[in-house]
């Protein structure tokens, strides 16, 4: 299965203002997904990949560090998966 990762318009804008170390972490996550697929990357405990609830039902998040999260959705069929990163932001606790 082929997996392609894309940034939404909002996420592209947010990416410009992210700290350098967060950009590196997000880029590494994208490269991992495109290399081995989302199902394998979800097994890595350090990403804390989890489904969201409530208004964000159907979306998932990963932790880029203690403060930053990337919110994404998965679309696709049997042969092609698209990961769309909807937003990247500092998480409020």
N, CA and C of each residue as an Amber inpcrd file, in Angstrom:
protein
   279
   0.8410000  -1.1750000   0.0000000   0.0000000   0.0000000   0.0000000
   0.8940000   1.2490000   0.0000000   0.5230000   2.2350000  -0.7640000
   1.2680000   3.4810000  -0.8590000   0.6190000   4.5100000   0.0650000
   1.4270000   5.1800000   0.8600000   0.9220000   6.2070000   1.7740000
   1.5610000   7.5370000   1.4260000   0.7490000   8.5480000   1.2790000
   1.2060000   9.9050000   0.9680000   0.7090000  10.8350000   2.0630000
   1.5790000  11.7200000   2.5400000   1.2220000  12.6750000   3.5850000
   1.1840000  14.0720000   2.9840000   0.1210000  14.7970000   3.3240000
  -0.0520000  16.1670000   2.8350000  -0.3980000  17.0820000   4.0120000
  -0.0730000  18.3470000   3.8530000  -0.4470000  19.3610000   4.8440000
  -1.6370000  20.1480000   4.3160000  -2.6150000  20.3940000   5.1870000
  -3.7170000  21.2670000   4.8100000  -3.1810000  22.6880000   4.6750000
  -3.9900000  23.5620000   4.1440000  -3.5840000  24.9640000   3.9980000
  -3.2350000  25.5710000   5.3520000  -4.0550000  25.2970000   6.3720000
  -3.7950000  25.8020000   7.7200000  -2.4890000  25.2380000   8.2690000
  -2.2800000  23.9460000   8.0950000  -1.0610000  23.3090000   8.6180000
   0.1900000  23.8530000   7.9280000   0.1100000  24.1310000   6.6190000
   1.2640000  24.7220000   5.9230000   1.6060000  26.0780000   6.5150000
   0.5890000  26.8610000   6.8100000   0.8090000  28.1850000   7.4050000
   1.3980000  28.0510000   8.8080000   0.8720000  27.1390000   9.6060000
   1.3720000  26.9230000  10.9630000   2.8020000  26.3960000  10.9460000
   3.1350000  25.5510000   9.9630000   4.4690000  24.9650000   9.8660000
   5.5420000  26.0430000   9.7790000   5.2440000  27.1340000   9.0900000
   6.2130000  28.2220000   8.9310000   6.6550000  28.8100000  10.2660000
   5.7750000  28.7860000  11.2540000   6.0550000  29.4400000  12.5350000
   6.4740000  28.4720000  13.6390000   6.5870000  27.2080000  13.3250000
   6.9840000  26.2290000  14.3350000   8.4610000  26.3660000  14.6810000
   8.8180000  26.0600000  15.9260000  10.2440000  25.9990000  16.2810000
  10.9460000  24.9280000  15.4400000  12.2220000  25.1260000  15.2010000
  12.9970000  24.2230000  14.3520000  12.9470000  22.7720000  14.7710000
  13.0470000  22.5110000  16.0810000  13.0530000  21.1200000  16.5360000
  11.6980000  20.4410000  16.3240000  10.6170000  21.1990000  16.3120000
   9.2960000  20.6340000  16.0390000   9.1590000  20.3280000  14.5460000
   9.6810000  21.2090000  13.7050000   9.6680000  20.9490000  12.2590000
  10.4190000  19.6690000  11.9420000  11.5600000  19.4720000  12.5940000
  12.3640000  18.2660000  12.3680000  11.5920000  17.0170000  12.7880000
  10.9420000  17.0710000  13.9380000  10.1860000  15.9190000  14.4370000
   9.0160000  15.5880000  13.5060000   8.2820000  16.6160000  13.0500000
   7.1500000  16.3870000  12.1510000   7.6260000  15.8260000  10.8100000
   8.7040000  16.3710000  10.2900000   9.2530000  15.8960000   9.0260000
   9.7070000  14.4350000   9.1430000  10.3200000  14.0800000  10.2590000
  10.7510000  12.6940000  10.4770000   9.5490000  11.7600000  10.5360000
   8.4600000  12.1890000  11.1880000   7.2380000  11.3890000  11.2740000
   6.6630000  11.1500000   9.8770000   6.6260000  12.2080000   9.0710000
   6.1190000  12.0930000   7.6930000   6.9760000  11.1060000   6.8960000
   8.2850000  11.2150000   7.0160000   9.1840000  10.3140000   6.2900000
   8.9960000   8.8600000   6.7220000   8.7910000   8.6440000   8.0250000
   8.5440000   7.2910000   8.5260000   7.2690000   6.7160000   7.9050000
   6.2130000   7.5170000   7.8760000   4.9370000   7.0570000   7.3290000
   5.0860000   6.7070000   5.8560000   5.7230000   7.5770000   5.0940000
   5.8630000   7.3220000   3.6600000   6.8000000   6.1510000   3.3840000
   7.6400000   5.8230000   4.3510000   8.5650000   4.7090000   4.1870000
   7.9280000   3.3640000   4.5580000   7.2980000   3.2880000   5.7460000
   6.7990000   1.9990000   6.2320000   5.2870000   1.9370000   6.3980000
   4.5890000   3.0460000   6.2800000   3.1340000   3.0540000   6.4050000
   2.6560000   3.4500000   7.7910000   1.4420000   3.9650000   7.8350000
   0.8910000   4.4710000   9.0920000   0.6600000   3.3660000  10.1140000
   0.2900000   2.1710000   9.6740000   0.0230000   1.1020000  10.6430000
   1.2790000   0.7230000  11.4260000   2.4340000   0.7650000  10.8010000
   3.6840000   0.4580000  11.5000000   4.1140000   1.6210000  12.3870000
   3.9350000   2.8360000  11.9140000   4.3530000   4.0110000  12.6890000
   3.4950000   4.1620000  13.9430000   2.2270000   3.7840000  13.8610000
   1.3440000   3.8620000  15.0400000   1.8300000   2.9580000  16.1710000
   2.5970000   1.9490000  15.8640000   3.1060000   1.0300000  16.8800000
   4.2300000   1.6460000  17.7120000   4.8050000   2.7510000  17.2580000
   5.9070000   3.3920000  17.9730000   5.3240000   4.1820000  19.1440000
   5.6090000   3.7860000  20.3790000   4.9660000   4.4270000  21.5290000
   5.3270000   5.9020000  21.7230000   6.4610000   6.3300000  21.2390000
   6.8870000   7.7200000  21.4460000   6.0210000   8.7450000  20.7530000
   5.2550000   8.3400000  19.7370000   4.3990000   9.2900000  19.0240000
   3.0690000   9.5230000  19.7440000   2.6870000   8.6000000  20.6120000
   1.4080000   8.7060000  21.3260000   0.2640000   8.9610000  20.3560000
   0.2170000   8.1960000  19.2950000  -0.8320000   8.3190000  18.2820000
  -2.1480000   7.8620000  18.9000000  -3.1650000   8.7410000  18.8810000
  -4.4310000   8.3910000  19.5150000  -5.6140000   9.0110000  18.7820000
  -6.7400000   8.3080000  18.8030000  -7.9540000   8.8650000  18.1930000
  -8.5080000   9.9670000  19.0900000  -9.1340000  10.9520000  18.4650000
  -9.7210000  12.0500000  19.2140000 -11.2200000  11.8350000  19.3680000
 -11.8060000  12.5440000  20.3180000 -13.2260000  12.3850000  20.6460000
 -13.9550000  13.7080000  20.4700000 -15.2360000  13.6690000  20.6750000
 -16.0520000  14.8790000  20.6510000 -16.1040000  15.5130000  19.2760000
 -15.8650000  16.8330000  19.2240000 -15.9080000  17.5790000  17.9680000
 -14.8510000  17.1020000  16.9750000 -13.8300000  16.4450000  17.4660000
 -12.7340000  15.9870000  16.6020000 -12.8140000  14.4850000  16.3030000
 -13.9910000  13.9030000  16.5080000 -14.1750000  12.4740000  16.2160000
 -13.8080000  12.2170000  14.7510000 -13.0460000  11.1650000  14.5000000
 -12.5840000  10.8420000  13.1510000 -11.1840000  11.3560000  12.8660000
 -10.6610000  12.1940000  13.7580000  -9.3000000  12.7030000  13.6290000
  -8.4110000  11.9880000  14.6430000  -7.1170000  12.0590000  14.4120000
  -6.1400000  11.4760000  15.3250000  -5.0870000  12.5270000  15.6400000
  -4.3500000  12.3220000  16.7230000  -3.2640000  13.2480000  17.0520000
  -1.9980000  12.4730000  17.3870000  -0.8740000  13.1460000  17.1730000
   0.4170000  12.6300000  17.6290000   1.0790000  13.7320000  18.4380000
   1.9260000  13.3290000  19.3450000   2.6940000  14.2890000  20.1340000
   4.0360000  14.5100000  19.4610000   4.3260000  15.7740000  19.1980000
   5.6310000  16.1080000  18.6340000   6.6270000  16.3980000  19.7500000
   6.1250000  16.8510000  20.8570000   6.8650000  16.9510000  22.1180000
   5.8360000  17.1470000  23.2200000   6.2570000  17.5630000  24.3810000
   5.3240000  17.7190000  25.5030000   4.2370000  18.7500000  25.2040000
   4.5340000  19.7500000  24.4090000   3.5870000  20.8340000  24.1550000
   2.8890000  20.7690000  22.8010000   3.5690000  20.3290000  21.7580000
   3.0320000  20.4210000  20.3940000   2.3720000  19.1240000  19.9370000
   1.2470000  19.2930000  19.2230000   0.4940000  18.1790000  18.6610000
   0.2720000  18.4080000  17.1680000   0.1880000  17.3260000  16.4340000
  -0.2450000  17.3760000  15.0410000  -1.5600000  16.6080000  14.9770000
  -2.5590000  17.2050000  14.3460000  -3.8670000  16.5970000  14.1770000
  -3.9700000  16.1420000  12.7230000  -4.3570000  14.8840000  12.5110000
  -4.4280000  14.3870000  11.1400000  -5.6500000  13.5030000  10.9280000
  -5.9780000  13.3220000   9.6570000  -7.0340000  12.3860000   9.2690000
  -6.4630000  11.4340000   8.2240000  -7.0540000  10.2610000   8.1490000
  -6.6280000   9.2360000   7.2000000  -7.7440000   9.0300000   6.1860000
  -7.3850000   9.1130000   4.9070000  -8.3320000   8.8630000   3.8220000
  -7.6940000   7.8340000   2.9030000  -8.5120000   7.0900000   2.1900000
  -7.9150000   6.1790000   1.2310000  -8.7900000   5.0130000   0.8620000
  -8.1680000   4.1010000   0.1100000  -8.8340000   2.8790000  -0.3210000
  -7.8540000   1.7270000  -0.1440000  -8.0660000   0.6390000  -0.8320000
  -7.2290000  -0.5550000  -0.6530000  -5.7960000  -0.3930000  -1.1510000
  -5.5400000   0.5580000  -2.0540000  -4.2270000   0.6720000  -2.6720000
  -3.4700000   1.9410000  -2.2970000  -4.1860000   2.9410000  -1.8270000
  -3.5640000   4.2430000  -1.5820000  -4.1500000   4.8730000  -0.3280000
  -3.2770000   5.3300000   0.5620000  -3.7020000   6.0400000   1.7720000
  -3.2050000   7.4730000   1.6940000  -4.0260000   8.3860000   2.1290000
  -3.6210000   9.7810000   2.2650000  -3.7360000  10.1610000   3.7230000
  -2.6720000  10.7260000   4.2500000  -2.6980000  11.3140000   5.5810000
  -2.7380000  12.8180000   5.3570000  -3.7450000  13.4780000   5.8810000
  -3.8450000  14.9250000   5.7600000  -3.6320000  15.5090000   7.1460000
  -2.5320000  16.2350000   7.3070000  -2.2620000  16.9060000   8.5770000
  -3.1120000  18.1750000   8.5810000  -4.1040000  18.2010000   9.4470000
  -5.0570000  19.3000000   9.5020000  -4.4860000  20.5340000  10.1990000
  -3.7700000  20.3070000  11.3030000  -3.1740000  21.4320000  12.0240000
  -2.0510000  20.9580000  12.9270000  -1.1670000  21.8670000  13.2430000
  -0.0560000  21.6260000  14.1550000  -0.0680000  22.8050000  15.1320000
  -0.2240000  22.5210000  16.4080000  -0.3580000  23.6200000  17.3540000
   0.1890000  23.2380000  18.7340000   0.3320000  24.2640000  19.5230000
   0.7220000  24.0820000  20.9070000  -0.5130000  23.6530000  21.6750000
  -0.4370000  22.5530000  22.3550000  -1.5730000  21.9690000  23.0560000
  -1.8260000  22.7030000  24.3680000  -3.0770000  23.0250000  24.6340000
  -3.4550000  23.6570000  25.9050000  -3.7580000  22.5850000  26.9380000
  -3.2020000  22.7480000  28.1050000  -3.4840000  21.8070000  29.1930000
  -4.3990000  22.4540000  30.1960000
